[in-house]
């Protein structure tokens, strides 16, 4: 078996950007999408790395995302800021409004960003990590597709509905977690299908409601929430806050809009930013110092903080580059040379 080849992070990001530009995406949006995709690969989050390129290109080819969309910000100086992605990718919309969100959160203590009508494909830790680096605690959430059965149910109704949280730290990487409210991300099941390996028990049920470890049967049936009724309740909360409350698609509507399950979803998203210094101002205590007490105590017990392995992978990749297989590099070559035409090969 051939040894993986390493590619510098900036070189890979430039290649991915060129793939999206070749496929008709405006340069600013192509750069934002490439940054997020390569960040996933850099951090060894394979299900959100270059694996996502093909899915993004398929939505472009199907005409279900606007390649020339320019995000438009609606800001009335209040706590809620809106950015209309206009049917484009979510990442350019977030980056377009990020500075306004940060400024407002520091001014008022709390601010919310509503992202409207966006094509969403990425992990959410990008959002909260970026905000944590600006000294803010942050939460991010969105619906997805109706792939998940509620606790006690047998049919898909909820999305995988990811939820992320970030907390700033004075030294080192922020405290970040990001997880789907399903037992696993749908992309993880797809990776098992491609590899021909079974999924773990408890991840999914088949179309008849029976437990299954067959990834094909799982993709045809329904995924399950983590923690049974607890995960189901949190997933429902995300449907309400980032779908119903925003007047945007919930997971069932997003699936109906696209009309097929092999395309990435289009919906809205909610990002909340909170300034710890504002909340703790009258306490006389430093909120970040107080936060360090519990975070260091967790590590002192030998427990691993969430995202710790991801940050370790990042530190390594920034020095040594990102390891890619021959097949991954060949796919990049095809996409870069052919753009959307590569999907017909």
N, C-alpha and C positions, 0 to 999 in steps of 0.2 A: 504494500500500500504506500502510495506516495506521501511524503511528509507535507503537512500544510505549509503554505507560503505566507509570509508576513507582509502586510501592507501598512505603511504609515497612516495614522488616523486622518491627517489632512489630505493625503493623496486619495484615500478611499472616499472621503466626503466630496472631493472635487469630481471624482468619477461618477458618483451617484447623482450629484447635481447635474452633470452633463446628460445623464440618462433622462432625467425629467425634462430638461430643456429640449433635448432631441424629440421628446414625446409631446412637445407643444406647451409645456407649463411655463408661465412667465418667470423670468430669472429670479425675482425676489422670492416667489413661492417655492421654486425649485430648490433654492438655497436653504430655506427653512425646513422643507421636507427632508432634504438630504442630511441636514444637521441632526434631526431627530432619529432618522433611521440609522445613521452611523453611530450615534450615541448608544443606541441599543446594542449594536454589534460590538462596539468598544467595551461595553460593560458586560459582555457575554450573556446578554438577554437575547438568545438566538431567535425566539419566537417573535421578537419585535425589532429584529435587525434587518439585514438585507433580504431576508425571507419575505418581508413586506413589500418589496419593490414590485414584484409581479402582481400582487393584489391591487396595488395603486394603479398600475398600468392598465389592468383589466377594467377598472372603473372608468379610467380615461377613455379607453377604447369603446366602452359601452355608452359614452356620453352622459354618464351619471354624476360627473363632477366637472366644475367649470375651471378649465386650465388658466384662463385669463382673469379670474376673479380678483378684484382689489378690495380687501377688507375695508369696511366703513364703520367708524366709531361714532356712537351716539352718547354724548356725555353732557348731562344737565347739571353737573357739579354736585350731584348727590352721591349716596353710598353705592348705588347700583350703576355700573357702566356697562353699556352694551356694545358689542362689535358684531356686525353682520358679515359673516364669511361669504355670503352671496353664492352659496353652493360650491365654494372652493374648499381646499384642505383646511383643517382646523389649526394647524401649527402657524401658518402665516397670520391668521386672525389673532391668535394668542400673542404672538410677538409684537403685532401692531399695537395692541392695547396694553401690553405689559407695563410700560413706564407710567402710563396714566393710572393703572391699578395700584402700583407701588406708591406713587405720590399720594393718592387719595387715602390709602390705608395708613400711611404715616401721619397724614393730616387729621384724620377722623378716628383712627383706631381700628376701624373695620371697613372693608369695601368688598364688593362682589363684582365679578365679571361674568356677564351673560354672553356666551358665544352662540350666535344664531346660525342655523342652516349651514352646517359644516360637514365635510366628509371626514370621518374620524377613523384612524387606523393605528394610532400609536399608544404607547404606555402613557400614564398620567404623571409619572414621577418627574418628567421633564418640567412640567408646570410648577409643581410644589418645590422642587429643588432650586429652580431659578428664583422663586420668590424667597425661599429661605436664605439664599445667598445675599438677598437685600434686607435681611434682618426680620423677615416676616414669618409667622406661622401661617400655614396654608392648607386648604383642603380643595380637592378637585374631584369631580364625579361626572359621569355621563351614562345614559342608557346605551344599548347596543342593538342587537337583534333578539327577537323572541326565540331563544335557543334553550331556555332553562325552565324547568317545571318548578312551580312553587312547592314548598314542603307539603307532602300529602297529596299532591297532584300528579298527573301522569302525562300532561301535554305541555309543550313549550308555551310560555306566556311572558316570563321575565327575560331580561337580557343577562349577559354575563356581568354587566353593570360594575365596572371598576370604580375603585375608591382609593384616593391617595392622600397622604398627610405628610407635611414637611415641617420641621422645627429647626430654627437656626442654632448654630453652635459657634462659639468664638474661634475655636481652633479646629481645623480638620473639616471633614465632610459633614453636612447636616444630618439630622436624624430623619430618615425618610422610609415610609412604607407605601406600597402600591400593590393592590391585589384585586383580582376579580372576586365578586361575591359568589360566583360559581366555584365548585371545588378546584377547578383548574381553568386556565384560559383555553378558549376554543382552539387557538393556535397550537397548544400543546397536544391536543387530540389529533389535529391534522399532521403534526410531526410524527406521532406514533403511526398514523395511517401510512404515511410515506415510507416509514422505516419498516413496516410490516410487523410491528410489535404490539402486544396487547396493552390497553390502558389499565391502570390500577382499579381495583374494585371500589365501588362507591362514587365513581366519577359520573356515571350516566346510566340511563335506562334506554331500552330499545323502544320502537314505535308502539309496542303493545304494553309498555309500562314495566317490563321485566328488567332486573339488573343485568348489565352486560360489561364485558371487558373487550369487546370487539370494537375498534375505533370506527369502522364503517357503520355498524349498527348504532353506535352512539351518535354519530353525525346525522343519522336518519331519525333518531328518537329524540331524547331530551337530556340535557345536562342537568346536574343536581347542584343545589347551593351548598356552600360549606356550612357546617354547624346546624344542619337541618332547619328547624323553624327560625333559629336566630339569624342565619344567613338569609333566609327567605324574607324576613322582616327588614333587614338592612337593604336588600336588593329592592324591595318595594319602596322603601324610603327614597332610594336613588331615582326610581321611576318618577316619584312624585316631585322631588326637588329639582331634578335636572330635565324633566320632561313636562309634566303637567303644570308645575309652577311657572315655567318659562314660556308656556304656550308653544312648546316645540314637540316633536314626535316623541312618543314613548316607544319602547322596543317593538311592540306589535305593529305600530304604525310605520316605523322605520323599515321593517321587513316588507310590509305591504307596498310601501313606496318603491322599493327597489325591485320587488317582484321575484327575486331569486336569492339564494343563500350564498352564492359564490362571489358576490360583490360586497365590498366594504360598506358599512352603514353610513347613512346621512341623517343627522339629527342635531341637537343642541348640546351644550355643555355648561356647567357651572363651576366657577373657581372662586373660592373665598379666601381673602387675605386679612390677617389680623396682626396688629402691631403689639407684641408683648410688652414693650416699654409703656405704651399708653394704658394698657389694662392694669399694669402693676404700679403705675406712677405714684399713687397715694399710699402704697403699702410700705414704702421705704426699703423694699427688697429688690434685688436685681433678678428679673425673671430668667435670664439665661444662666446665671450662676445657680439659681435654684433648680433649673432643669438639668444642669450637669450633675447634680447630686444623684438623681435617680438613674441617669444614663450611665454614669460611671459605676454606680452600685450594681447595675445589671451586668456590666462587663466584669466586675470583680467576682461575681459568682460563676464566671466561666461561660455565661450565656452570650450568644451572638446577637448583636443588634441587627434589625432588618436593614437590608441593602449593604451590609458590611462586605459580603462576598462580591457584590457588584462593584463597590468602590475599589476593592483589591484588584479585581480584573481590570478596572479602568486605569489604575496606577501602573499596572504592568503593561497594558496596551499603549499607554502614552509614551513609554520608554522603548518597548520592543516592537510595537506595531500590532496589527490585528491579524490573527491567523485565519486564513481562508483555504478551503480545499480547492483542488483543481476544478471540480465541477462548479463550485461557487464562482471561481474566477472566470470560467468559460461562460457562465450565464451572464456575468457582468459584461464580458466582451460582446456577447450577442445583443444585450439591451443597449449598450453604448453605441454599437454600430448600426442597429436597425430600429431602435425605438419601439414603437407600438407594433411594427411589423414582426418583431421577434416573437410575439405571442402566437403567430400563425405557424411557427416552426415545430 
